[in-house]
């Protein structure tokens, strides 16, 4: 892989704000803020939206499965499900396979709220599409998928991270008042 000197010099920048992982975090925070603002107008939170969407997309999903898909702990999901159920946005029913497990299903009211929330979320995405343009938008989606895939790959049998080989290639940053060698 040919490394561009411009890209490599950027990796050595001291300003953390200039690094990819920081920019990803800032973009995530900005998108979360935009969603929270939009969803506050209709009385739903992001975790509630993710839960409703996952329930709609996965027939007979359990609360534990829902927690994994929504990136929250099982304990947090119990609270989310209880609030959604008390707002009459979902129901719990015995699993089709039997046993003690209860599965979650949207009510008509839950489906309406989910569709309203989707309209708000899609409006934000449409705005970003208009700002970036179709080609840059498609490239961004593809790049984000590739970054996610690269950073979530399993380590090797020796439990090394895929990026361990790069650690020795990065010049160490000077510590405190010490001069760089």
Backbone as ProteinMPNN parsed JSONL, in Angstrom:
{"seq_chain_A": "XXXXXXXXXXXXXXXXXXXXXXXXXXXXXXXXXXXXXXXXXXXXXXXXXXXXXXXXXXXXXXXXXXXXXXXXXXXXXXXXXXXXXXXXXXXXXXXXXXXXXXXXXXXXXXXXXXXXXXXXXXXXXXXXXXXXXXXXXXXXXXXXXXXXXXXXXXXXXXXXXXXXXXXXXXXXXXXXXXXXX", "coords_chain_A": {"N_chain_A": [[0.836, -1.174, 0.0], [0.682, 2.107, -0.933], [1.712, 4.907, 0.773], [0.578, 8.153, 1.143], [2.541, 11.049, 1.442], [1.349, 13.414, 2.389], [-0.94, 12.539, 3.745], [0.252, 10.902, 5.709], [1.727, 12.831, 7.136], [-0.351, 14.263, 8.203], [-1.386, 12.426, 9.984], [0.447, 12.631, 11.97], [-0.097, 14.969, 13.191], [-0.476, 17.029, 16.024], [-2.815, 18.102, 16.972], [-5.68, 16.792, 18.043], [-8.136, 17.139, 16.951], [-7.874, 17.038, 14.215], [-7.768, 14.447, 13.395], [-9.006, 11.383, 11.967], [-10.609, 9.658, 13.628], [-11.493, 11.45, 15.566], [-12.94, 13.239, 13.978], [-14.943, 11.513, 13.096], [-16.229, 11.057, 15.526], [-17.12, 13.665, 16.138], [-18.889, 14.069, 14.011], [-20.729, 12.079, 14.585], [-21.697, 13.018, 17.044], [-22.853, 15.437, 16.212], [-24.841, 14.503, 14.468], [-26.367, 13.015, 16.23], [-27.242, 15.045, 17.946], [-28.822, 16.543, 16.168], [-30.821, 14.644, 15.585], [-31.871, 14.239, 18.18], [-32.974, 16.762, 18.686], [-34.947, 16.942, 16.657], [-36.515, 14.669, 17.287], [-37.406, 15.401, 19.807], [-39.491, 17.083, 19.287], [-41.573, 15.397, 18.725], [-41.797, 13.764, 20.873], [-40.131, 11.493, 21.423], [-37.257, 9.43, 22.09], [-33.867, 8.816, 20.946], [-32.927, 6.134, 21.596], [-35.483, 4.96, 22.002], [-36.612, 5.251, 19.453], [-34.819, 3.629, 17.951], [-35.395, 1.184, 19.151], [-38.156, 0.823, 18.515], [-37.951, 0.721, 15.712], [-36.349, -1.569, 15.361], [-38.032, -3.514, 16.44], [-40.153, -3.426, 14.626], [-38.835, -4.32, 12.324], [-38.037, -6.879, 12.951], [-39.63, -9.631, 13.482], [-41.163, -11.039, 16.333], [-39.12, -10.41, 18.21], [-37.007, -10.513, 21.079], [-36.601, -8.851, 24.266], [-33.931, -8.917, 25.101], [-32.562, -9.426, 22.691], [-33.273, -7.138, 21.374], [-31.958, -5.203, 22.919], [-29.264, -5.736, 22.266], [-29.278, -5.081, 19.516], [-29.881, -2.4, 19.627], [-27.798, -1.194, 20.874], [-27.67, -0.838, 23.653], [-27.63, -1.595, 27.182], [-29.027, -4.646, 28.58], [-30.473, -4.02, 30.911], [-31.035, -1.293, 30.579], [-32.656, -1.494, 28.36], [-34.884, -2.774, 29.384], [-36.085, -0.707, 30.817], [-36.631, 1.079, 28.702], [-38.403, -0.456, 27.125], [-40.471, -0.8, 28.982], [-41.399, 1.845, 29.239], [-42.22, 2.349, 26.6], [-44.21, 0.456, 26.396], [-45.993, 1.317, 28.393], [-46.802, 3.658, 27.218], [-48.36, 2.686, 25.316], [-47.25, 1.909, 22.875], [-46.136, -0.426, 22.166], [-46.632, -3.989, 22.478], [-46.414, -6.928, 24.529], [-46.001, -10.331, 23.915], [-46.459, -13.906, 24.221], [-43.756, -15.916, 23.018], [-43.645, -17.345, 19.748], [-42.414, -19.782, 19.598], [-42.854, -20.825, 22.012], [-42.253, -21.437, 25.547], [-40.849, -19.331, 28.147], [-40.201, -16.885, 27.184], [-40.973, -13.567, 26.133], [-42.185, -11.813, 23.359], [-41.879, -8.819, 21.419], [-44.118, -6.479, 19.985], [-45.203, -3.95, 17.733], [-47.773, -1.555, 18.353], [-50.626, -0.084, 16.677], [-50.482, 2.626, 17.229], [-47.782, 2.81, 17.93], [-46.594, 2.199, 15.469], [-47.424, 4.405, 13.963], [-46.081, 6.516, 15.321], [-43.432, 5.702, 14.952], [-43.236, 5.925, 12.148], [-43.58, 8.673, 11.884], [-41.304, 9.573, 13.268], [-39.324, 8.49, 11.629], [-39.711, 10.069, 9.34], [-38.712, 12.515, 10.245], [-36.027, 11.805, 10.758], [-35.213, 11.019, 8.187], [-35.45, 13.435, 6.887], [-33.286, 14.861, 7.895], [-31.219, 13.291, 6.843], [-31.7, 13.711, 4.128], [-31.119, 16.413, 3.932], [-28.33, 16.333, 4.456], [-27.564, 14.85, 2.211], [-28.198, 16.733, 0.207], [-26.354, 18.734, 0.902], [-23.879, 17.44, 0.521], [-24.059, 16.288, -2.025], [-24.934, 13.805, -4.5], [-22.831, 11.962, -5.324], [-20.7, 12.307, -3.456], [-22.124, 11.735, -1.148], [-22.84, 9.017, -1.532], [-20.25, 7.966, -1.633], [-19.405, 8.567, 0.956], [-21.15, 6.968, 2.52], [-20.302, 4.41, 1.673], [-17.615, 4.526, 2.473], [-17.875, 4.795, 5.259], [-19.042, 2.319, 5.864], [-16.881, 0.675, 5.191], [-14.939, 1.549, 7.045], [-16.199, 0.831, 9.436], [-16.328, -1.963, 9.09], [-13.555, -2.551, 8.964], [-12.689, -1.804, 11.533], [-14.071, -3.489, 13.172], [-13.325, -6.051, 12.725], [-12.412, -9.332, 13.703], [-9.698, -10.14, 15.914], [-6.602, -11.852, 15.281], [-5.653, -15.333, 15.777], [-3.76, -15.017, 17.714], [-4.736, -12.953, 19.128], [-4.216, -10.347, 18.371], [-4.675, -6.961, 17.369], [-5.864, -5.742, 14.214], [-4.503, -3.39, 13.576], [-2.166, -3.379, 14.988], [0.323, -3.772, 13.727], [0.889, -1.296, 12.705], [1.582, 0.365, 14.771], [4.34, 0.511, 15.403], [5.192, 1.968, 13.263], [4.456, 4.569, 13.553], [5.664, 7.67, 14.511], [6.713, 8.386, 17.784], [5.024, 10.706, 19.918], [6.288, 13.681, 21.382], [6.785, 13.754, 24.901], [5.542, 15.804, 27.373], [7.875, 18.266, 28.378], [10.013, 17.206, 27.102], [12.356, 16.85, 24.452], [11.768, 15.965, 21.069], [13.197, 13.177, 19.445]], "CA_chain_A": [[0.0, 0.0, 0.0], [1.458, 3.336, -1.029], [1.267, 5.921, 1.722], [0.756, 9.529, 0.701], [3.233, 11.852, 2.467], [0.415, 14.381, 2.983], [-1.782, 11.819, 4.708], [1.089, 10.493, 6.84], [2.048, 13.998, 7.966], [-1.568, 14.619, 8.92], [-1.509, 11.492, 11.109], [1.375, 13.044, 13.013], [-0.565, 16.226, 13.763], [-0.728, 16.967, 17.466], [-4.2, 18.481, 17.232], [-6.537, 15.611, 17.962], [-9.298, 17.502, 16.136], [-7.587, 16.8, 12.808], [-7.688, 13.008, 13.134], [-10.213, 10.713, 11.473], [-11.482, 9.163, 14.694], [-12.133, 12.623, 16.166], [-13.941, 13.743, 13.039], [-16.076, 10.586, 13.155], [-16.932, 11.307, 16.792], [-17.822, 14.942, 16.012], [-20.019, 13.855, 13.098], [-21.713, 11.283, 15.329], [-22.318, 13.898, 18.034], [-23.706, 16.391, 15.501], [-26.029, 13.805, 13.963], [-27.183, 12.676, 17.401], [-27.88, 16.281, 18.387], [-29.89, 16.874, 15.219], [-31.915, 13.688, 15.817], [-32.508, 14.52, 19.477], [-33.796, 17.958, 18.529], [-36.119, 16.581, 15.857], [-37.354, 13.724, 18.021], [-38.027, 16.072, 20.956], [-40.745, 17.679, 18.801], [-42.643, 14.384, 18.662], [-41.849, 13.042, 22.141], [-39.463, 10.194, 21.388], [-35.807, 9.508, 22.217], [-33.162, 7.991, 19.963], [-33.039, 4.71, 21.941], [-36.86, 4.505, 21.759], [-36.737, 5.133, 18.002], [-34.095, 2.425, 17.521], [-36.139, 0.025, 19.635], [-39.359, 0.669, 17.701], [-37.545, 0.306, 14.362], [-35.89, -2.957, 15.428], [-39.216, -4.363, 16.658], [-40.877, -3.501, 13.358], [-38.048, -5.053, 11.335], [-37.706, -8.228, 13.426], [-40.804, -10.267, 14.097], [-40.949, -11.849, 17.531], [-37.832, -10.101, 18.846], [-37.057, -10.456, 22.54], [-36.015, -7.646, 24.84], [-32.47, -9.091, 25.099], [-32.113, -9.227, 21.307], [-33.494, -5.731, 21.098], [-30.877, -4.466, 23.58], [-28.057, -5.896, 21.447], [-29.444, -4.352, 18.258], [-30.029, -0.971, 19.898], [-26.572, -0.731, 21.513], [-27.872, -0.478, 25.054], [-27.572, -2.751, 28.077], [-30.345, -5.266, 28.812], [-31.168, -3.292, 31.97], [-31.564, -0.058, 29.986], [-33.74, -1.855, 27.443], [-36.068, -3.072, 30.203], [-36.704, 0.594, 31.08], [-37.15, 1.597, 27.428], [-39.585, -1.262, 26.769], [-41.548, -0.488, 29.934], [-41.958, 3.157, 28.875], [-42.938, 2.202, 25.33], [-45.419, -0.323, 26.661], [-46.949, 2.139, 29.145], [-47.314, 4.657, 26.271], [-49.169, 1.905, 24.371], [-46.569, 1.887, 21.581], [-45.833, -1.822, 21.87], [-47.222, -5.016, 23.347], [-45.6, -8.125, 24.757], [-46.783, -11.544, 23.69], [-45.64, -15.123, 24.314], [-43.018, -16.257, 21.796], [-44.268, -18.373, 18.916], [-41.755, -21.057, 19.882], [-43.229, -21.255, 23.356], [-41.324, -21.096, 26.603], [-41.175, -18.175, 28.98], [-39.817, -15.632, 26.518], [-42.006, -12.703, 25.587], [-41.717, -11.057, 22.205], [-42.405, -7.461, 21.358], [-44.767, -6.109, 18.724], [-45.703, -2.576, 17.718], [-49.204, -1.291, 18.24], [-50.892, 0.87, 15.59], [-49.952, 3.906, 17.705], [-46.328, 2.697, 17.821], [-46.256, 2.272, 14.047], [-47.59, 5.806, 13.543], [-44.992, 7.305, 15.896], [-42.208, 5.3, 14.253], [-43.255, 6.527, 10.81], [-43.356, 10.112, 12.066], [-39.887, 9.735, 13.633], [-38.553, 8.217, 10.406], [-39.796, 11.239, 8.467], [-37.776, 13.5, 10.79], [-34.666, 11.305, 10.531], [-34.93, 11.058, 6.752], [-35.284, 14.841, 6.506], [-31.889, 15.187, 8.206], [-30.39, 12.622, 5.837], [-31.906, 14.395, 2.847], [-30.351, 17.651, 4.031], [-26.918, 15.974, 4.283], [-27.432, 14.504, 0.798], [-28.176, 17.983, -0.559], [-25.104, 19.436, 1.201], [-22.748, 16.706, -0.052], [-24.255, 15.874, -3.41], [-25.137, 12.358, -4.577], [-21.607, 11.17, -5.412], [-19.995, 12.358, -2.176], [-22.98, 11.042, -0.183], [-22.657, 7.576, -1.761], [-18.88, 7.639, -1.237], [-19.353, 8.615, 2.411], [-21.797, 5.75, 3.029], [-19.405, 3.294, 1.394], [-16.43, 4.669, 3.32], [-18.25, 4.491, 6.644], [-19.182, 0.863, 5.953], [-15.542, 0.089, 5.169], [-14.307, 1.859, 8.326], [-16.854, -0.022, 10.435], [-15.857, -3.333, 8.857], [-12.139, -2.646, 9.319], [-12.486, -1.664, 12.972], [-14.79, -4.528, 13.922], [-12.805, -7.383, 12.4], [-11.872, -10.088, 14.832], [-8.247, -10.282, 15.963], [-6.112, -13.152, 14.85], [-5.605, -16.343, 16.837], [-2.895, -14.498, 18.782], [-5.486, -11.863, 19.76], [-3.678, -9.032, 18.031], [-5.586, -6.114, 16.608], [-5.353, -5.564, 12.847], [-3.672, -2.199, 13.462], [-0.949, -3.506, 15.794], [1.506, -3.648, 12.873], [1.127, 0.107, 12.393], [2.034, 1.098, 15.954], [5.783, 0.771, 15.308], [5.448, 2.865, 12.139], [4.079, 5.928, 13.928], [6.676, 8.3, 15.359], [6.121, 8.75, 19.086], [4.86, 12.127, 20.189], [7.103, 14.078, 22.539], [6.056, 13.805, 26.167], [5.825, 16.975, 28.213], [8.883, 19.219, 27.919], [11.114, 16.495, 26.476], [12.519, 17.123, 23.029], [11.623, 14.814, 20.189], [14.483, 12.705, 18.913]], "C_chain_A": [[0.886, 1.243, 0.0], [0.869, 4.372, -0.079], [1.563, 7.306, 1.162], [1.464, 10.314, 1.796], [2.297, 12.856, 3.142], [-0.457, 13.721, 4.044], [-0.963, 11.423, 5.928], [1.435, 11.681, 7.732], [0.831, 14.433, 8.773], [-1.774, 13.699, 10.132], [-0.615, 11.898, 12.268], [1.012, 14.386, 13.632], [-0.833, 16.028, 15.254], [-2.178, 17.287, 17.794], [-5.113, 17.28, 16.995], [-7.748, 15.877, 17.077], [-9.103, 17.196, 14.662], [-7.581, 15.318, 12.436], [-9.052, 12.422, 12.77], [-11.149, 10.309, 12.608], [-12.173, 10.315, 15.417], [-13.228, 13.155, 15.266], [-15.164, 12.83, 12.996], [-16.903, 10.832, 14.415], [-17.712, 12.613, 16.725], [-19.041, 14.799, 15.108], [-21.12, 13.069, 13.803], [-22.443, 12.161, 16.34], [-23.259, 14.898, 17.361], [-24.974, 15.716, 14.996], [-26.947, 13.415, 15.117], [-27.93, 13.913, 17.903], [-29.037, 16.679, 17.483], [-31.086, 15.946, 15.423], [-32.64, 13.973, 17.123], [-33.433, 15.732, 19.389], [-35.08, 17.634, 17.77], [-37.066, 15.68, 16.637], [-38.025, 14.369, 19.228], [-39.351, 16.725, 20.554], [-41.9, 16.682, 18.796], [-42.661, 13.478, 19.893], [-41.242, 11.657, 22.123], [-37.96, 10.417, 21.538], [-35.165, 8.629, 21.147], [-33.217, 6.51, 20.344], [-34.459, 4.155, 21.732], [-37.104, 4.316, 20.261], [-36.059, 3.865, 17.505], [-34.832, 1.159, 17.952], [-37.383, -0.22, 18.782], [-39.017, 0.172, 16.303], [-37.104, -1.155, 14.354], [-37.056, -3.918, 15.638], [-39.98, -4.518, 15.352], [-40.153, -4.391, 12.35], [-37.774, -6.499, 11.709], [-38.889, -8.829, 14.175], [-40.381, -11.117, 15.288], [-39.583, -11.64, 18.178], [-38.017, -10.051, 20.359], [-36.393, -9.165, 23.009], [-34.489, -7.736, 24.845], [-31.893, -8.883, 23.696], [-32.219, -7.759, 20.933], [-32.391, -4.868, 21.713], [-29.601, -4.546, 22.746], [-28.137, -5.073, 20.168], [-29.476, -2.847, 18.456], [-28.821, -0.373, 20.612], [-26.798, -0.186, 22.912], [-27.808, -1.756, 25.892], [-28.969, -3.36, 28.217], [-31.154, -4.529, 29.883], [-31.78, -1.995, 31.427], [-32.74, -0.381, 29.071], [-35.012, -2.192, 28.21], [-36.825, -1.772, 30.491], [-37.341, 1.165, 29.822], [-38.429, 0.864, 27.05], [-40.752, -0.945, 27.697], [-42.203, 0.846, 29.588], [-42.748, 3.082, 27.575], [-44.243, 1.44, 25.522], [-46.442, 0.527, 27.419], [-47.53, 3.249, 28.267], [-48.165, 4.0, 25.186], [-48.604, 1.929, 22.948], [-46.158, 0.474, 21.184], [-46.551, -2.733, 22.85], [-46.215, -6.141, 23.496], [-46.514, -9.324, 24.612], [-45.878, -12.752, 23.855], [-44.987, -15.432, 22.962], [-43.718, -17.382, 21.056], [-43.686, -19.745, 19.21], [-42.099, -21.587, 21.267], [-42.182, -20.838, 24.374], [-41.768, -19.854, 27.343], [-40.897, -16.846, 28.3], [-41.041, -14.883, 26.003], [-41.409, -11.942, 24.408], [-42.454, -9.731, 22.152], [-43.007, -7.195, 19.988], [-45.277, -4.679, 18.84], [-47.22, -2.556, 17.703], [-49.383, -0.349, 17.046], [-50.332, 2.247, 15.967], [-48.426, 3.922, 17.595], [-45.857, 2.804, 16.379], [-46.372, 3.706, 13.539], [-46.448, 6.683, 14.055], [-43.665, 6.979, 15.203], [-42.136, 5.933, 12.868], [-43.019, 8.033, 10.875], [-41.881, 10.373, 12.382], [-38.99, 9.482, 12.422], [-38.564, 9.426, 9.476], [-38.823, 12.321, 8.942], [-36.329, 13.076, 10.53], [-34.293, 11.39, 9.053], [-34.77, 12.485, 6.256], [-33.847, 15.295, 6.776], [-30.967, 14.556, 7.172], [-30.517, 13.289, 4.475], [-31.135, 15.709, 2.818], [-28.86, 17.365, 3.796], [-26.65, 15.587, 2.828], [-27.346, 15.764, -0.056], [-26.875, 18.758, -0.335], [-23.928, 18.764, 0.485], [-22.856, 16.478, -1.549], [-24.287, 14.35, -3.468], [-23.853, 11.521, -4.588], [-20.857, 11.142, -4.084], [-20.791, 11.627, -1.089], [-22.795, 9.528, -0.301], [-21.256, 7.141, -1.333], [-18.744, 7.624, 0.285], [-19.984, 7.354, 3.011], [-20.891, 4.542, 2.851], [-18.179, 3.343, 2.306], [-16.738, 4.339, 4.775], [-18.447, 2.996, 6.843], [-17.816, 0.191, 6.008], [-14.798, 0.346, 6.473], [-14.884, 0.952, 9.415], [-16.369, -1.459, 10.311], [-14.407, -3.498, 9.316], [-11.929, -2.619, 10.832], [-13.218, -2.712, 13.796], [-14.339, -5.93, 13.562], [-12.249, -8.031, 13.653], [-10.349, -10.099, 14.761], [-7.845, -11.669, 15.499], [-6.123, -14.115, 16.02], [-4.759, -15.853, 18.005], [-3.508, -13.301, 19.495], [-4.842, -10.499, 19.518], [-4.728, -8.265, 17.251], [-5.002, -5.916, 15.212], [-4.408, -4.376, 12.703], [-2.391, -2.268, 14.277], [0.319, -3.316, 14.966], [1.852, -2.197, 12.587], [1.702, 0.893, 13.57], [3.515, 1.447, 15.84], [6.12, 1.744, 14.184], [5.133, 4.324, 12.464], [5.161, 6.486, 14.844], [6.032, 8.657, 16.686], [6.05, 10.266, 19.235], [5.718, 12.487, 21.39], [6.234, 14.185, 23.79], [6.5, 15.035, 26.94], [6.832, 17.909, 27.584], [10.047, 18.519, 27.223], [11.165, 16.828, 24.989], [12.37, 15.84, 22.243], [12.985, 14.448, 19.629], [14.477, 12.773, 17.424]], "O_chain_A": [[1.749, 1.39, 0.865], [-0.324, 4.672, -0.128], [2.69, 7.585, 0.753], [1.051, 10.264, 2.955], [2.433, 13.121, 4.336], [-0.682, 14.287, 5.114], [-1.42, 11.585, 7.06], [1.437, 11.553, 8.956], [0.966, 14.916, 9.897], [-2.27, 14.133, 11.171], [-0.885, 11.549, 13.417], [1.728, 14.886, 14.499], [-1.347, 14.994, 15.679], [-2.713, 16.795, 18.788], [-5.28, 16.826, 15.863], [-8.323, 14.945, 16.514], [-10.084, 17.104, 13.924], [-7.403, 14.98, 11.266], [-10.097, 12.904, 13.207], [-12.347, 10.586, 12.554], [-13.321, 10.175, 15.839], [-14.318, 13.485, 15.732], [-16.292, 13.308, 12.875], [-18.133, 10.817, 14.37], [-18.845, 12.676, 17.2], [-20.103, 15.345, 15.404], [-22.304, 13.361, 13.634], [-23.662, 12.065, 16.482], [-24.341, 15.176, 17.879], [-26.06, 16.288, 15.085], [-28.169, 13.48, 14.989], [-29.11, 13.835, 18.244], [-30.094, 17.097, 17.955], [-32.23, 16.4, 15.435], [-33.87, 13.953, 17.176], [-34.531, 15.731, 19.945], [-36.172, 18.011, 18.196], [-38.276, 15.903, 16.648], [-39.101, 13.934, 19.638], [-40.235, 16.901, 21.393], [-43.065, 17.073, 18.856], [-43.445, 12.531, 19.955], [-41.778, 10.737, 22.741], [-37.446, 11.469, 21.159], [-35.832, 7.805, 20.522], [-33.528, 5.686, 19.484], [-34.616, 3.003, 21.328], [-37.727, 3.338, 19.848], [-36.643, 3.108, 16.73], [-34.886, 0.181, 17.207], [-37.636, -1.353, 18.371], [-39.705, -0.695, 15.764], [-37.451, -1.9, 13.437], [-37.067, -5.013, 15.077], [-40.408, -5.62, 15.008], [-40.794, -5.134, 11.605], [-37.323, -7.275, 10.867], [-39.104, -8.555, 15.356], [-39.371, -11.819, 15.245], [-38.962, -12.596, 18.643], [-39.051, -9.605, 20.855], [-35.714, -8.482, 22.242], [-33.817, -6.729, 24.617], [-30.857, -8.238, 23.536], [-31.349, -7.214, 20.254], [-31.941, -3.906, 21.091], [-28.93, -3.535, 22.541], [-27.159, -4.434, 19.782], [-29.131, -2.096, 17.544], [-28.813, 0.818, 20.923], [-26.191, 0.809, 23.308], [-27.919, -2.861, 25.362], [-29.973, -2.68, 28.002], [-32.376, -4.424, 29.777], [-32.908, -1.643, 31.774], [-33.711, 0.374, 29.014], [-36.111, -1.918, 27.727], [-38.054, -1.735, 30.419], [-38.461, 1.675, 29.865], [-39.427, 1.492, 26.696], [-41.893, -0.833, 27.247], [-43.427, 0.967, 29.638], [-43.818, 3.68, 27.458], [-45.253, 1.745, 24.888], [-47.635, 0.465, 27.12], [-48.629, 3.734, 28.535], [-48.631, 4.663, 24.26], [-49.342, 1.963, 21.963], [-45.87, 0.205, 20.018], [-47.013, -2.303, 23.907], [-45.291, -6.285, 22.696], [-47.64, -9.339, 25.111], [-44.667, -12.652, 23.657], [-45.589, -15.233, 21.907], [-44.314, -18.266, 21.672], [-44.377, -20.756, 19.088], [-41.674, -22.68, 21.643], [-41.332, -19.992, 24.099], [-42.897, -19.386, 27.195], [-41.313, -15.796, 28.79], [-42.001, -15.476, 25.51], [-40.267, -11.485, 24.463], [-43.51, -9.556, 22.761], [-42.477, -7.629, 18.965], [-45.724, -4.249, 19.903], [-47.865, -3.425, 17.117], [-48.402, 0.126, 16.473], [-49.775, 2.948, 15.122], [-47.843, 4.935, 17.21], [-44.835, 3.431, 16.101], [-45.524, 4.17, 12.777], [-45.908, 7.499, 13.308], [-42.875, 7.875, 14.907], [-41.082, 6.423, 12.464], [-42.336, 8.598, 10.02], [-41.28, 11.292, 11.825], [-38.004, 10.191, 12.22], [-37.537, 9.767, 8.889], [-38.178, 12.973, 8.12], [-35.503, 13.895, 10.128], [-33.18, 11.79, 8.713], [-34.031, 12.726, 5.302], [-33.263, 16.028, 5.977], [-30.043, 15.204, 6.679], [-29.53, 13.413, 3.75], [-30.563, 16.073, 1.791], [-28.206, 18.071, 3.029], [-25.617, 15.959, 2.272], [-26.505, 15.847, -0.95], [-26.349, 19.368, -1.265], [-23.081, 19.446, -0.092], [-21.848, 16.477, -2.257], [-23.738, 13.679, -2.595], [-23.791, 10.481, -3.931], [-20.427, 10.08, -3.634], [-20.21, 10.98, -0.217], [-22.614, 8.839, 0.703], [-21.089, 6.075, -0.74], [-18.051, 6.772, 0.841], [-19.41, 6.744, 3.912], [-20.73, 3.741, 3.772], [-17.758, 2.319, 2.845], [-15.945, 3.677, 5.446], [-18.061, 2.456, 7.879], [-17.612, -0.749, 6.776], [-14.098, -0.538, 6.965], [-14.144, 0.38, 10.215], [-16.037, -2.096, 11.31], [-14.074, -4.477, 9.983], [-11.077, -3.341, 11.352], [-13.0, -2.808, 15.004], [-14.915, -6.905, 14.045], [-11.696, -7.371, 14.533], [-9.775, -10.07, 13.673], [-8.689, -12.552, 15.35], [-6.549, -13.766, 17.121], [-5.005, -16.225, 19.152], [-2.876, -12.702, 20.365], [-4.918, -9.608, 20.364], [-5.563, -8.851, 16.56], [-3.783, -5.922, 15.043], [-3.585, -4.36, 11.788], [-1.603, -1.322, 14.266], [1.295, -2.752, 15.461], [2.998, -1.894, 12.258], [2.253, 1.977, 13.378], [3.904, 2.572, 16.152], [7.222, 2.291, 14.155], [5.515, 5.219, 11.71], [5.532, 5.855, 15.833], [4.918, 9.179, 16.712], [6.905, 11.0, 18.741], [5.86, 11.688, 22.316], [5.095, 14.648, 23.734], [7.694, 15.268, 27.13], [6.695, 18.307, 26.428], [10.986, 19.188, 26.791], [10.135, 17.057, 24.355], [12.786, 14.769, 22.684], [13.819, 15.316, 19.372], [15.468, 12.42, 16.785]]}, "name": "protein", "num_of_chains": 1, "seq": "XXXXXXXXXXXXXXXXXXXXXXXXXXXXXXXXXXXXXXXXXXXXXXXXXXXXXXXXXXXXXXXXXXXXXXXXXXXXXXXXXXXXXXXXXXXXXXXXXXXXXXXXXXXXXXXXXXXXXXXXXXXXXXXXXXXXXXXXXXXXXXXXXXXXXXXXXXXXXXXXXXXXXXXXXXXXXXXXXXXXX"}
